[in-house]
Structures are given as structure tokens and as C-alpha cells.
Amino acid sequence: MGVHDQRMRHRAPLVVLLALVVLVLAGCGSSSPPVVPVTDLPSRPPVPADVQPTKVLVVVEENHTATSALRAMPYLAALAGAYGQASDYHAVAHPSLPNYLAIAGGSTFGVTDDADPSSHPITGDSVFDSALANHQSAKSYAEAMPAPCALTSHGRYAVKHNAWTYFSDSASRRNCQRFDVPAGTMASGPLRADIDTGALPTVGELIPDLCHDGHDCSLGTADDWLRQWLAVVMAGPDYRSGHLAIVVTFDEDDDSGPNTVLATVVAPNIAHVSSADRLTHYSLSRYLAELSASTPLHDAVSAPSLREAFGL
């Protein structure tokens, strides 16, 4: 073996090592988030096979595609993988408000903007009102809302994300004033009290503020907020008994494609389910009605049900 060959032989391990270092450093500088191990999620409670959720808590995040949410929200992505994910779930319109109305009322009601309830008074019932009329419970917990059923935006509270406030019939308004409440904090307040006492409603909604829904802040911030709140929810007796499902979705995409958004379904009786059914916000609206044994509203009547897609 010549001198040149010997040098190349001794240099090869060094070259390989340097290549590995470059790859590691490139990975550290990547924008891809770390993967949250399934073991870092709250433990799955042992629930009898015949126990099905009788309650739901819906959380709607903002303005991102399913792909970007899965890439930038490792905690939510881990939940989707461990529990349930709809791979063909679509928002129904742009901008935000008509999508929230679709979930709450089974229709966009012809709304094409984000104006306040004073500009869009809607007659008839929401899914919350239908549940209450059918002797079931309903409640909406809005972060940063200054008072129950606040009809205008305030600070980081966006009324356009609180669909119940748009239903203007006298009965709906009374229901909203009573059961559409400020969320409080993770330590205390209406939501924490209902979690701890097992008093979450049949049809429930947690409305993040404009930072924690990913609208004004990063998806990483929204993901961390979800991690903290859902740990509290999943430690409560409603979830631990198998009676609560959690649905996390997005109001719309970033207007870059066919409005495909992430929908994650979390319940003790769901494991590694990926539904390929074409679902929409009307599918979620139908599920909310079905939970309270109410008739689905408007376009939700003919929508495929989220309940059937995930065996809820």
C-alpha cells in the first residue's frame, strides 16, 4: 500500500465523522419540531369497551392547513397519532366567521365576512340551544371574554370566534348570557371548576384567545397552550370515566388550497384511528346534535357524521 493510500485510509473515518456532525447540526437548525413521544401524553384511562363518550369539548384553532399544523404542533400531532385523525376534513368557507357558524348552526347563513353579531343577527337555534331545549347541558368557555356572552371584541377576545353570540332570538340570547362564560384560568374559573367536579356539559366548547388559537401567535404557542389545558381536561373525571371526547380542529386553512384542515379526536376508546371519510364542519355540527339527541341543523342533516367516522 502506498503512502497516498495510507493517508486516505486514515482520513476516511474523519470524513465520515465530519459528515455526521454536519447532518446533526443541520437537523438542529431545521424548522421541523421535535416529535412528542406517545409516552409523554396523558395516560389512557382503563375504560370498559362498552363505554362511549356522552359529552364533547370542542376547541377550534385558526387559519392553518392540516399539513402545517401537523408539522408545527408536535403535541397535537402526537394526539392525532395516538387517538384519532381525519385525513380528509374540510372547512366550508372563508373567512373565519362562517366556519364557526357552520359548526354551531349547521349553516353559514349567507355570511361572508367577520362582522360582529349586530351585523349578523341569526334567528333559530344553535346546537347549544337545541341541547338545552332537549334537557341536555351546553356551555361555551371563552378565553379573555370580559363578561358572559360579550357581543363585541375586547383585547384578545374575538367575538367572531364565539358563534353562540350571533343567535339573536330571545331564548338563544338568554341561554348565551347564562351559559356562554369566560373560561377563567387553568388554576381556577368556570372551566376548571366544571372539569374538577365532572360537570362538563353534553355540548361544550373552549374558545382560545387570539394568541392561543394561533391567529396572532405561533402554532408552537398554540400547541403549548393545548398541552397545558388538555392535561387538565384529561385528568378530570369526565374524561377518565370515558364519557368525554375532545375534538380539536381549525376554522379554515391559510387560503392556499382546498381548505383541508386538521381534525383530531381524542377519547379513551379511540386508538390509532385515521378516518379517510370526507368530513366537514357540518359533520362536527351533526355530531354535536347527535350527542344531545337533537335533530341536526340545516346542512348538518345530510353531512356524514363524525360520530360514525370514529366509532363514537
BAVO-518797 format. One record per residue (C-alpha): residue in one letter; residue number from 0; x, y, z. Coordinates in Angstrom, 3 decimals. Example, Ala and Ser with C-alpha at 12.3 -4.5 7.8 and 13.67 -1.06 7.14 Angstrom:
BEGIN
<a 0 <12.300 -4.500 7.800>>
<s 1 <13.670 -1.060 7.140>>
This chain:
BEGIN
<m 0 <0.000 0.000 0.000>>
<g 1 <1.428 3.402 -0.960>>
<v 2 <1.697 6.466 1.270>>
<h 3 <-1.222 8.114 -0.531>>
<d 4 <-3.411 5.046 0.107>>
<q 5 <-2.466 5.002 3.775>>
<r 6 <-3.402 8.671 4.177>>
<m 7 <-6.768 8.105 2.517>>
<r 8 <-7.387 5.085 4.733>>
<h 9 <-6.782 7.097 7.915>>
<r 10 <-8.691 10.117 6.605>>
<a 11 <-11.890 8.211 5.744>>
<p 12 <-13.190 7.831 9.326>>
<l 13 <-12.584 11.547 9.895>>
<v 14 <-14.560 12.432 6.762>>
<v 15 <-17.451 10.245 7.865>>
<l 16 <-17.416 11.818 11.329>>
<l 17 <-17.444 15.336 9.886>>
<a 18 <-20.366 14.396 7.633>>
<l 19 <-22.324 13.126 10.623>>
<v 20 <-21.641 16.345 12.526>>
<v 21 <-22.908 18.397 9.580>>
<l 22 <-26.110 16.345 9.439>>
<v 23 <-26.714 16.759 13.158>>
<l 24 <-26.136 20.499 13.003>>
<a 25 <-28.431 20.782 10.003>>
<g 26 <-31.101 18.940 11.934>>
<c 27 <-30.698 21.292 14.871>>
<g 28 <-31.198 24.275 12.597>>
<s 29 <-34.264 22.802 10.902>>
<s 30 <-37.692 24.324 11.395>>
<s 31 <-39.222 20.869 11.924>>
<p 32 <-40.451 20.475 15.507>>
<p 33 <-39.385 17.673 17.806>>
<v 34 <-41.724 14.707 17.866>>
<v 35 <-43.594 14.340 21.141>>
<p 36 <-43.302 10.706 22.259>>
<v 37 <-46.611 8.991 22.884>>
<t 38 <-45.339 8.237 26.388>>
<d 39 <-45.360 11.986 27.114>>
<l 40 <-49.121 12.189 26.559>>
<p 41 <-51.537 11.823 29.482>>
<s 42 <-52.106 8.185 30.333>>
<r 43 <-55.053 6.475 28.697>>
<p 44 <-57.608 5.575 31.387>>
<p 45 <-58.838 1.973 31.525>>
<v 46 <-62.417 2.228 30.283>>
<p 47 <-64.803 -0.678 29.632>>
<a 48 <-65.289 -1.400 25.950>>
<d 49 <-68.995 -0.626 26.097>>
<v 50 <-68.492 2.898 27.477>>
<q 51 <-68.913 5.606 24.839>>
<p 52 <-68.498 9.378 25.170>>
<t 53 <-71.680 11.206 26.129>>
<k 54 <-70.036 14.644 26.193>>
<v 55 <-67.715 16.601 23.938>>
<l 56 <-65.374 19.560 24.336>>
<v 57 <-64.563 21.291 21.033>>
<v 58 <-61.516 23.504 20.529>>
<v 59 <-61.116 25.447 17.274>>
<e 60 <-57.716 26.793 16.264>>
<e 61 <-57.081 29.263 13.448>>
<n 62 <-56.050 29.613 9.818>>
<h 63 <-53.657 26.750 9.068>>
<t 64 <-53.642 23.743 6.796>>
<a 65 <-53.584 20.223 8.169>>
<t 66 <-50.019 19.816 6.907>>
<s 67 <-48.703 22.936 8.652>>
<a 68 <-50.499 22.069 11.892>>
<l 69 <-49.011 18.577 11.989>>
<r 70 <-45.560 19.978 11.203>>
<a 71 <-45.540 22.818 13.725>>
<m 72 <-47.642 21.375 16.574>>
<p 73 <-45.873 18.252 17.859>>
<y 74 <-48.192 17.774 20.838>>
<l 75 <-51.340 17.937 18.716>>
<a 76 <-49.708 15.688 16.111>>
<a 77 <-48.915 13.147 18.818>>
<l 78 <-52.542 13.205 19.968>>
<a 79 <-53.703 12.701 16.382>>
<g 80 <-51.451 9.678 16.007>>
<a 81 <-52.274 8.117 19.354>>
<y 82 <-56.039 8.691 19.174>>
<g 83 <-57.850 9.801 16.018>>
<q 84 <-57.296 11.972 12.974>>
<a 85 <-59.498 12.831 9.999>>
<s 86 <-57.281 12.899 6.926>>
<d 87 <-59.894 14.423 4.598>>
<y 88 <-61.569 17.065 6.767>>
<h 89 <-62.571 20.400 5.249>>
<a 90 <-63.623 23.814 6.419>>
<v 91 <-66.592 25.136 4.449>>
<a 92 <-65.800 28.782 3.695>>
<h 93 <-63.560 31.808 4.128>>
<p 94 <-63.076 33.875 6.295>>
<s 95 <-63.411 32.676 9.904>>
<l 96 <-66.949 33.507 10.991>>
<p 97 <-68.945 31.387 8.526>>
<n 98 <-66.986 28.324 9.641>>
<y 99 <-67.809 28.908 13.298>>
<l 100 <-71.458 29.363 12.342>>
<a 101 <-71.332 26.110 10.359>>
<i 102 <-70.219 24.226 13.468>>
<a 103 <-72.673 25.937 15.795>>
<g 104 <-75.631 26.210 13.439>>
<g 105 <-75.179 23.802 10.554>>
<s 106 <-75.067 26.653 8.036>>
<t 107 <-73.045 29.704 7.085>>
<f 108 <-76.342 31.656 6.935>>
<g 109 <-75.002 33.521 3.917>>
<v 110 <-72.320 35.234 5.994>>
<t 111 <-69.170 36.078 4.049>>
<d 112 <-67.317 38.352 6.485>>
<d 113 <-66.217 38.585 10.119>>
<a 114 <-68.576 41.348 11.272>>
<d 115 <-69.984 41.495 14.798>>
<p 116 <-73.327 39.984 15.877>>
<s 117 <-75.014 43.355 15.380>>
<s 118 <-74.416 42.933 11.633>>
<h 119 <-75.497 39.289 11.505>>
<p 120 <-78.396 38.552 13.861>>
<i 121 <-79.312 34.907 13.229>>
<t 122 <-82.734 33.508 14.003>>
<g 123 <-83.327 29.957 15.125>>
<d 124 <-81.380 27.657 17.403>>
<s 125 <-77.712 26.836 17.648>>
<v 126 <-76.536 23.349 18.635>>
<f 127 <-76.153 24.740 22.146>>
<d 128 <-79.762 25.912 22.246>>
<s 129 <-81.000 22.624 20.790>>
<a 130 <-79.206 20.691 23.515>>
<l 131 <-80.708 22.858 26.250>>
<a 132 <-84.185 22.580 24.713>>
<n 133 <-83.758 18.800 24.779>>
<h 134 <-82.964 18.842 28.519>>
<q 135 <-79.231 18.362 27.964>>
<s 136 <-76.440 20.693 29.006>>
<a 137 <-74.437 23.113 26.872>>
<k 138 <-71.720 25.586 27.716>>
<s 139 <-69.114 27.660 25.954>>
<y 140 <-65.949 28.794 27.753>>
<a 141 <-64.311 31.779 26.057>>
<e 142 <-60.796 32.806 26.981>>
<a 143 <-60.276 36.567 27.545>>
<m 144 <-64.003 37.310 27.235>>
<p 145 <-64.738 40.201 29.643>>
<a 146 <-68.297 39.158 30.573>>
<p 147 <-70.780 36.399 29.710>>
<c 148 <-71.958 36.430 26.076>>
<a 149 <-69.915 39.533 25.185>>
<l 150 <-71.187 40.801 21.820>>
<t 151 <-68.111 42.821 20.840>>
<s 152 <-64.414 42.002 20.710>>
<h 153 <-62.218 43.029 23.607>>
<g 154 <-58.436 42.687 23.771>>
<r 155 <-57.565 39.129 22.758>>
<y 156 <-61.209 38.043 22.785>>
<a 157 <-62.614 37.867 19.240>>
<v 158 <-66.402 37.728 19.119>>
<k 159 <-66.240 36.279 15.590>>
<h 160 <-64.897 33.081 17.159>>
<n 161 <-67.819 32.824 19.594>>
<a 162 <-70.701 31.717 17.367>>
<w 163 <-73.338 31.497 20.105>>
<t 164 <-73.373 35.299 20.363>>
<y 165 <-74.792 35.566 16.821>>
<f 166 <-78.018 33.687 17.580>>
<s 167 <-80.351 36.528 18.434>>
<d 168 <-83.734 35.029 19.335>>
<s 169 <-84.734 35.894 22.883>>
<a 170 <-84.348 32.319 24.123>>
<s 171 <-80.950 31.978 22.448>>
<r 172 <-79.788 35.254 23.939>>
<r 173 <-80.884 34.183 27.435>>
<n 174 <-79.070 30.881 27.008>>
<c 175 <-75.965 32.670 25.791>>
<q 176 <-75.971 35.093 28.717>>
<r 177 <-76.233 32.197 31.135>>
<f 178 <-74.013 29.537 29.598>>
<d 179 <-71.514 31.378 27.365>>
<v 180 <-68.989 32.278 30.045>>
<p 181 <-65.405 33.484 30.482>>
<a 182 <-63.176 30.403 30.673>>
<g 183 <-61.042 31.544 33.572>>
<t 184 <-57.531 30.167 34.000>>
<m 185 <-56.071 26.701 34.245>>
<a 186 <-55.934 27.178 38.023>>
<s 187 <-59.447 28.497 38.642>>
<g 188 <-62.630 29.676 36.994>>
<p 189 <-65.728 28.193 35.349>>
<l 190 <-63.952 25.692 33.106>>
<r 191 <-61.562 24.420 35.777>>
<a 192 <-64.449 24.065 38.235>>
<d 193 <-66.548 22.060 35.778>>
<i 194 <-63.596 19.824 34.904>>
<d 195 <-62.773 19.079 38.542>>
<t 196 <-66.368 18.307 39.523>>
<g 197 <-67.205 16.198 36.484>>
<a 198 <-69.738 18.806 35.384>>
<l 199 <-68.629 19.440 31.809>>
<p 200 <-71.659 19.844 29.522>>
<t 201 <-73.026 17.491 26.908>>
<v 202 <-72.086 20.038 24.229>>
<g 203 <-69.073 22.087 25.269>>
<e 204 <-66.658 24.453 23.598>>
<l 205 <-63.379 26.001 24.718>>
<i 206 <-62.603 29.155 22.727>>
<p 207 <-58.919 30.168 22.789>>
<d 208 <-57.961 33.823 22.638>>
<l 209 <-56.326 35.366 19.559>>
<c 210 <-52.872 34.258 20.672>>
<h 211 <-53.634 30.737 21.821>>
<d 212 <-55.652 29.883 18.715>>
<g 213 <-52.609 30.508 16.502>>
<h 214 <-54.081 33.628 14.890>>
<d 215 <-51.724 36.234 16.362>>
<c 216 <-49.087 33.931 17.850>>
<s 217 <-47.139 30.956 16.557>>
<l 218 <-48.510 27.454 16.229>>
<g 219 <-45.900 26.455 18.772>>
<t 220 <-47.520 28.797 21.299>>
<a 221 <-50.945 27.385 20.477>>
<d 222 <-49.599 23.846 20.823>>
<d 223 <-48.125 24.560 24.237>>
<w 224 <-51.448 26.059 25.367>>
<l 225 <-53.256 22.925 24.205>>
<r 226 <-50.746 20.740 26.018>>
<q 227 <-51.392 22.532 29.301>>
<w 228 <-55.181 22.765 29.069>>
<l 229 <-55.773 19.259 27.727>>
<a 230 <-53.642 17.799 30.521>>
<v 231 <-56.114 19.384 32.945>>
<v 232 <-59.153 18.211 30.957>>
<m 233 <-57.839 14.655 30.570>>
<a 234 <-57.171 14.413 34.311>>
<g 235 <-60.804 15.212 35.112>>
<p 236 <-63.480 12.636 35.966>>
<d 237 <-65.492 13.185 32.773>>
<y 238 <-62.565 12.098 30.618>>
<r 239 <-61.174 9.471 32.995>>
<s 240 <-64.556 7.728 33.104>>
<g 241 <-64.670 7.536 29.311>>
<h 242 <-67.627 9.905 28.985>>
<l 243 <-65.811 12.848 27.353>>
<a 244 <-64.471 13.215 23.828>>
<i 245 <-62.250 16.126 22.804>>
<v 246 <-62.262 17.475 19.244>>
<v 247 <-59.563 19.902 18.113>>
<t 248 <-59.907 21.371 14.643>>
<f 249 <-59.187 24.572 12.693>>
<d 250 <-61.686 27.083 11.384>>
<e 251 <-60.094 27.345 7.906>>
<d 252 <-56.800 26.918 6.118>>
<d 253 <-54.500 29.781 5.108>>
<d 254 <-56.363 30.205 1.805>>
<s 255 <-53.613 28.318 -0.013>>
<g 256 <-55.520 25.196 -1.023>>
<p 257 <-58.784 23.236 -0.848>>
<n 258 <-59.480 24.280 2.766>>
<t 259 <-58.266 20.988 4.213>>
<v 260 <-57.740 21.347 7.954>>
<l 261 <-56.731 19.080 10.773>>
<a 262 <-59.401 17.434 12.900>>
<t 263 <-58.153 15.469 15.902>>
<v 264 <-60.489 13.349 18.014>>
<v 265 <-59.367 12.258 21.475>>
<a 266 <-61.301 9.799 23.625>>
<p 267 <-60.257 6.851 25.818>>
<n 268 <-61.968 4.360 23.492>>
<i 269 <-60.117 5.576 20.360>>
<a 270 <-56.654 4.318 19.455>>
<h 271 <-54.692 4.989 16.251>>
<v 272 <-57.746 5.712 14.116>>
<s 273 <-57.282 7.543 10.829>>
<s 274 <-60.550 8.271 9.076>>
<a 275 <-60.354 8.766 5.324>>
<d 276 <-64.019 9.779 5.112>>
<r 277 <-64.621 13.185 3.576>>
<l 278 <-65.804 15.211 6.565>>
<t 279 <-66.546 18.897 7.105>>
<h 280 <-67.544 21.259 9.872>>
<y 281 <-71.106 20.135 9.162>>
<s 282 <-70.016 16.639 10.207>>
<l 283 <-68.898 18.065 13.540>>
<s 284 <-72.156 20.024 13.876>>
<r 285 <-74.093 16.808 13.278>>
<y 286 <-72.110 15.011 15.980>>
<l 287 <-72.873 17.774 18.479>>
<a 288 <-76.576 17.395 17.738>>
<e 289 <-76.427 13.618 17.981>>
<l 290 <-74.834 13.767 21.423>>
<s 291 <-77.793 15.729 22.765>>
<a 292 <-80.312 13.565 20.850>>
<s 293 <-81.296 16.648 18.846>>
<t 294 <-82.069 16.936 15.142>>
<p 295 <-79.003 18.127 13.208>>
<l 296 <-79.398 21.671 11.926>>
<h 297 <-79.601 22.781 8.287>>
<d 298 <-76.742 21.342 6.178>>
<a 299 <-75.606 19.117 9.037>>
<v 300 <-78.617 16.874 8.407>>
<s 301 <-77.082 15.427 5.244>>
<a 302 <-73.429 15.544 6.337>>
<p 303 <-71.565 12.333 7.188>>
<s 304 <-71.260 12.124 10.951>>
<l 305 <-68.026 12.493 12.856>>
<r 306 <-69.553 10.012 15.296>>
<e 307 <-69.706 7.212 12.741>>
<a 308 <-66.290 8.013 11.291>>
<f 309 <-64.615 7.460 14.672>>
<g 310 <-66.932 4.939 16.293>>
<l 311 <-68.076 7.396 18.942>>
